[in-house]
Amino acid sequence: MKVTIMNLAIAASLGSVAVAQPHRHGHHVHHQKRDDSPFEKRDVVTTYVPATVTQYMLGDHQVTPEEAQAGLDKGLYVVVGETTPTFTPPPAPAVTSTSSQEDGVFIEKVTSSSSSSSTPTPSTTSTPEPTTTSTPEPKATQSTTYPVSGGATGIDADFPDGEIDCTTFPSDYGALALDYLNLGGWSGLQYTPSYSVLDLAISYIETGISKPAGQKGFYSYACPAGYVKSQWPESQGNTGQSIGGLFCNGKGKLELTRGDVTKKLCEKGIPGITIKNKMSSGTSVCRTDYPGTENMVIPIDATPGSSTNLANVASNNYYVWQGKATTLQYYVNKKGVNAEQGCRWTCAEDPKGCGNWAPVNIGVGESSDGITYLSIFPNAAISTAVLDFNIDITGDNSIECSYHVGKGFSGSSQGCTTGIPSGGSVTITFSD
């Protein structure tokens, strides 16, 4: 994976935006294979991707991870790329056997931002080396969602197309303001000054990095726990960037981008997956803003004793990227990292261990046969961090899928995937 960094002296000249670098699968490959195994294929468009080594680029020049981190720590550089791991899971594992379980299959799509060139989409494997702790289970409390958001209301209200100013965040229509990102409540901003509604490919995209002032482009947003964004254009970046959210038009008004499908901003995900935190410490789970900037900012604050819905989608009926079905991807942070700290690209508290560098990912999506595939796996393409609590999936899942401190993932160091039948339910339990 290539992560692009930018010298702040150059970034300053760009004002409040960073010019988005396009990416294309299989074009200008900047990763090194750790093995020579060929890609394999199965049904459900399964893609196997070899592990990769991260490279840091300053313009056209590669710098070492140490140099990159030192520059970031001193404020000399700023990261202007985002990653969005997504995965296409394998066929349903056998219900009656765990010995034949296959490794989880994942594909990570990387979007970098800069003014030049493009980058592909690698993924993932590692073996954790955690330590063991033990804490009594706390008393359960009621369900929780992100507590310091903008107070979303009107989840079922139709959005008034073309009437609201682009400087007004639409929390009255179900959108959840992420004020901690300092983007005016938006989860991501993609300015497209030359865009026309007839364009199927967008050649120029700027990624906003501060509160917008009504610039023309696409304004992405979060929805409450259990819900997903329902607005994105048919257009995509001409080299594969995903685009998401409402459109801020040339008159400074917000327009629906899928108004022919739905006039609501949020849609309820497929129910049946719950995150339950039995630890005495809180943590956070962060979904990527996809389609959109693909940053891991859509928050779940898993406070002690809480139970929260995890959004799931029917992959064939949700966002389609270059003709392919997509799934949802979550980042799991370590103990003590709340959503405001961890649901962002870089965490000041633990820059190598949370946010984009969180130790574990969760992938989920329902296939065309009605089976939901739920995976947990290490964020090994980017992070060496080790998760410091247990994860267990229990309920109507077909086979065991878990991560235990000191033991790693059930079945394989690459993670695990389990199937959930249509109408089934599972609990993802965090415990000490």
Sequence and secondary structure as in RCSB ss.txt:
>XXXX:A:sequence
MKVTIMNLAIAASLGSVAVAQPHRHGHHVHHQKRDDSPFEKRDVVTTYVPATVTQYMLGDHQVTPEEAQAGLDKG
LYVVVGETTPTFTPPPAPAVTSTSSQEDGVFIEKVTSSSSSSSTPTPSTTSTPEPTTTSTPEPKATQSTTYPVSG
GATGIDADFPDGEIDCTTFPSDYGALALDYLNLGGWSGLQYTPSYSVLDLAISYIETGISKPAGQKGFYSYACPA
GYVKSQWPESQGNTGQSIGGLFCNGKGKLELTRGDVTKKLCEKGIPGITIKNKMSSGTSVCRTDYPGTENMVIPI
DATPGSSTNLANVASNNYYVWQGKATTLQYYVNKKGVNAEQGCRWTCAEDPKGCGNWAPVNIGVGESSDGITYLS
IFPNAAISTAVLDFNIDITGDNSIECSYHVGKGFSGSSQGCTTGIPSGGSVTITFSD
>XXXX:A:secstr
 EEEEEEHHHHGGGTTEEE     TTSS     SS     EETTTEE       EEEETTEEE HHHHHHHHHTT
SEEE  EEEEE    S   SS STT      EEEEE  SSS                              TTS 
    TTS   TTTSBTTS  GGGT B  GGGSSTT SEEEE TT  TT SEES  EEE S   S SEEEE B  T
TEEE    S EETTS    SEEE TTSBEE SSTTT S SEEE  S EEEEE SSS EEEEEE TTTT  EEEEE
EE TT EEE    BGGGS EETTEE  EEEEE  TT  HHHHSSSS SS TTTSGGG SEEEEEEE TTS EEEE
EEE TTT      SEEEEEES SS  EEETTTEESS TT EEEEE TT  EEEEEE 
